[in-house]
Amino acid sequence: MIGESHTARSAWPKRAAWAAIFLVALALRAYRITGWVLDYDESHWLLYILQPELLLKTEGSSYARPDCLFAWLGTLSTQLLGSNELALRLWPVLFGALSVFPLGWFVTVWTKNNAAGKWAAALLAVSPLSIWISAQAVPDAIAIFFVLYGLVGFAYMTRTPPRPIHFLTLGLGMSLAILSKATALYLWLLLGLVGWIFLPARRDRVRYYISLFTSLVPFAVMLAIIKWHGSPLTFLEQPTVRSEFRIDLSRILQQFNLFIRLFIVNLLPMAAGVWVAWRQDRKWLLWLANLALIVVTPTFRVLARELLYLVPAVGLFSGLAVEALPTGRVRSVALGCLLTISLVLDLWGVPISPQGASFSGQTTAVLARPSDWPSREATNWLLAHLSHDEAILIIGLGFTDPVVIRLSAAGITMYGAARHWEFLRDPASRIKYAVFVDNHALYAPQFTRYSDTHFTIPADAHFPGYTIYDCQKDGRFVAYPDALDSAEAYIRRGSDLLQQHQCAQAINALETALQLDPTAVEAARGLMQADLACGHPEDAARVGRGILQRDPADRQVNANMAMLDLQLGLIEDGLAQCRKNIQLNITPAISYGVLGQLLERQGDLKAARDAYEQSLSSDPTNGVTLNLLANVVAKLAQKPPP
């Protein structure tokens, strides 16, 4: 009994240390998690939670995705707490804080050193990157928790005699990690590499790879369902992402810069840990392959959150550093200093943009989080002040913003100001409020100036992250005839009118745009198209020449000018234009075809025939050119050239 009591008492300091590590991790991640507006990525997950069918099908700019665990968890928390920041961020905060346990367990089993595991866990608890990502409503922190859980099983099967529970732990952990975020496949591939080295027995290797490949089954099932619906996938099949895929040294350097800044406290312990691994067992250095993500991920994108998947290697080698330090006061002071530096970085922040300068003030700083509940309170205020026959203008808010999501569900009419600012010209539109998100003076200065001049901000409508303007005058809807006071607005209006075949109105709008901004090339291009559509070739040619004076290589205008010169009978100008287009490889089939017609008018039938043949070499099935060639060949047969 006495021995048991002594054992229990001796275990308390260890338990207290682990409890302190977890509580610090939880406090840093949970601090004011409701105090700022959901960003685009977070709000997109809210959209998946509220409309789970979007996980399986692509609709608009929302793409299907098989990694759905976070959305399922979010469904549970939003039912309990409502569609708000707390419900969405609760899971990442919890799993981010809990990650200290599987990381510490993994390092302890691997190194057979309790102090190493505890030290690795402590560094993760105060990691600026982990804290920042865990405080957001995105699934990366959940995915890394399950990765570390799976690594515990891997550590046991490689450092002790393998048992079935170890393979089950690995498979379950990786399965849930990949189902949380597909980028956990980075670690799956790493495990596929190191498992062959660390498991020499054939029987163990077979069970290992069965476990590893089985972990892909839930993800594969979701993938099959999505493809059965015929939907493209988020990230891999998004046109914007595919167009960005490339090997770029500058992006690799940007990602490396992020790694240095976000893991700066770990760099010295990692170096010491690599030295310890070199002396004890060089096979451990295989974990450095994890750092290859610094080079691999920038081929897709440069993001700080991708670096979270370096935690296994960073944690292992940072933990090994304790074996490079003498025991006692020296070790305690050294480790205490590093933890203090990390806490300072946590509180005051590290910039998270690739270049180093913070974007819109965005850093990892815990103390920078505001204390209010802006997205839910702003929405509640709007719902309380709007009726179903009233509308709002949305400026800078995407379709996934919490305000947009909740107001849409409530049936409120909303217009994107980028295309419908002119609705203010008609009181019948019943635009009651204009709503901006974040720092609108930076991204929408024209609209901001107009709003500050004509509108007021209600006294009770001050919410962090949002600015709400009242568009009414004395509580009445009024007309704002000058609402279209920017070239961009008139260009959009002109384009819309042109699509509706209202050519005269389109010309007026585009001419107004050029009066406001004579350098607006898009307005000039649109005006040229409108003049063509209205049957004003002389005006179209005049506008086109003005564009080419500023940009002689404009492909669209050069192509149009060749046909306009033909239409207007400007043979010499047309010949020069066609030869220029051919030299610049601008629509060669059309350019040679127009060139042939100009040469035919000039009387050079042989040269015209050659031009038509060149045109047909680019477009052999063009019926117009085939007829032109047949006619000129007939003329040549009747009157052979001298």
Buried (B, 14 or more C-beta within 10 A) or exposed (E): EEEEEEEEEEEEEEEEBBEEBBEBBBEBBBBBBBBBBBBEBBBBBBBBBBBBEBBBBBEEEBBBBBBBBBBBBBBEBBEEEEBBBBBBBBBBBBBBBBBBBBBBBBBBBBBEBBBBBBBBBBBBBBBBBBBBBBBBBBBBBBBBBBBBBBBBBBBBBBBEEBEEEBBEBBBBBBBBBBBBBBBBBBBBEBBEEBBEEBBEEEEBBEBBBEBBBBBBEBBEEBBEBBBEEEBBBBBEEBEEBEEBEEEEEEBBBBBBBBBEBBBBBBEEBBEBBBBBBEEEEEEBEBBBEBBBBBBBBBBBBBBBBBBBBBBBBBBBBBBBBBBBBEEEEEBEEBBEEBBEEBBEBBBBBBBBBBEEEBEEEBBBBBEBEEEBBBBBBBBEBBEEBBEEEBBBBBBBBBBBBBBBBBBEEEEBBBBBBBEBBBBBBBBEBBBBBBBBBBBBEEBBEEBBEBBEEBBEEEEEBBBBBBBBBBBBBEEEBEEBEEBBBBBBBBBBBBBBBBEEEBBEBBBBBBBBBBEBBEEBBBBBBBBBBBBBBBEBBEBBBBBBBBBBEEEEEBEBBBBBBBBBBBBBEBBEBBBBBBEBBBEBEBBBBBBBBBBBBBBBBBEBBEBBBBBBBBBBEBBEEBEEBBEBBEBBBEEBEEEEEE
